[in-house]
């Protein structure tokens, strides 16, 4: 339902009805709508928990912390395949809704809030453009030399750009 109707168009009650169960049962097992969305992504990690230290560390160095966390999650064998499946869905209308309504709101939104950045939607869409582009180039297309670059090389190349997106004047 999240893929077909987007985050905003999906309700816990609607998910429960489609599953033939009471909404209270969905709340019992999944908690909030945000928790249900994360569970529906079927990734073995909760991105909100993994990115919490990025937000808690403050704005200084946030671009580097974000990128290091991103690379660590993507390069782990248990998380790469589900994430690849998720990224490949981005190219269809359902996947676009998931990124706009879910990923931006539930994953990157709390990072922006924790960092206290101004214009969070604008800044995080810039950050997302780099992270999504890197994921596609490195993990889907396996574009060299990005596919085999070390974390240090990627941090040196990408973290300053992410940091600029987080704190530069947007004029």
N, C-alpha and C positions, 0 to 999 in steps of 0.2 A: 504493500500500500504506500509506503514511503516513496518508493521508486516511481510508482504510477501517479500518485497524487501530490507528491512533494510533502515536506514536513508540515507546512501550514495546513494542507488539505487532509491530513491524516489525524484521526483522533483515537485515543485509547478505546473509546466506546466502539468506534468503527472497526478497529482491529479485533476487539472481542467478539463483535457480531459476526465478522467474517470467519472467525475461528469457532463460532458456535458456543462461546463461553460467556460468563458474566464479566463485565468490566472489572469488578472487584478482584477476580482471579488474575487478570492481567496485571493489575496494580500490585497484587500480592507477590507475583513472581518477578516482575520487571521494575516496579517502582513507578517513577515518573515517565512522562512521554519522552524526555531526553534519554533516560535509561533504556527505554524500549528501542529508541532509535539506535543507540550504540549497540545493543544486542542484535538488532536486525542487520547491522553491518557485518556481523559474524567475523570480527577480527578478535584474536585472542588477547588483546589488551584494551584497556579503556583509555582512549586518547586524552580524556580529561585528567586522569590521574597522572599519566606520563608527562603531560605538559604543565602540570601544576608548578613544579620547580622553576620552569622557564618564567612564569608570571611572578612567582614569589621572589625571584632574584633581582627584581627591579629592571628598569629600562637599560641601564648601562650593561652592555654585553649580552642583551637579550637575543640579538640576531645570531650570535655564535651559539648560545645555549639552545635556541630553537633548532638550528641546523644540526647540531650534534645529536640532539634527541631524535630528530627526524631520521638521520642516517642510521643511528643505532637501531631504531625500530625497523626500518626498511631492510637493513642488512642482516637481521636475525632470521634464521631459517623458519621459525615457527610463525612469523608474521608476514613474511614477504609474499607468499602465495595468496593468502586472503586479500592482502592489499593490492596485489596485481589484478586480481579479479575485480576489485572495487574500482580501480583506476580505469580498467578497460570499459566499464559501464559508463564512464563520463562522456563518452562520445555519442550516446543516445539521449533523447529527451528526458528519460527517466533519470539517468545519471546526472544530467545537468541540474535537475531539481534537487537531487541528493546533495550535490556540492553546494548549490546556492542556499538551500533551506536548512540543510543539516550540518555539513562540514563547517561552513562559515559560521553558523550560529552556535553550534554545540562544541566544536573543537577549537576554532581560532577565536571565537567571540570571548570566551573566558580568559584567554591569554591577553587579549587587548584590554579587557576590563581590569585584570590583575596588574597590568603594566600601567594602567591609567593614561593611555594615549588619547589624544584628541582625534576626532574624526575616525573612530575605530573601524567603521565599515570600509572606508576608503583605504586606510592603511593596511588592513588585513587582506583586502582584495589584492593589493600590490604584493604583499608577502605570499599569498596563495599562488599568484601567478608564477613566482619563482619556484616554490615548492612543487607545484603540480608539473611545471615544465621540467624540473630536475627529475622528478619521479618518472615521467614519460621518457625522457632522453636516456636516463641511466638504467631503468629497470624494465621498461617495455620495449623500446627500440634498441637498447644496449649500444648506444652511440659511443664510440671510442673517441677520445680517451676518458670520457666521463664514466663509462661502465666499469672501468677498472681503476679509477682514480682512488687514492687514499682519502680517508676522512679529512686528514690535515690539508690536502690539496683542495678539496671541495670547500672546506671551511674558509680557507684563505681566499678563494674565489667568490663565494656566495655570501658569507656572513656580513661583510661590509655593506653589501647591497641591501640585505634584510635589515640591517641596523639603520641605514638611511631611510628606508621605508617606514620604520617605526618612529623615527624622531626628526626627520627633516621637515622644514617648513613646506607645506603643501600648496601655498600661495594660490 
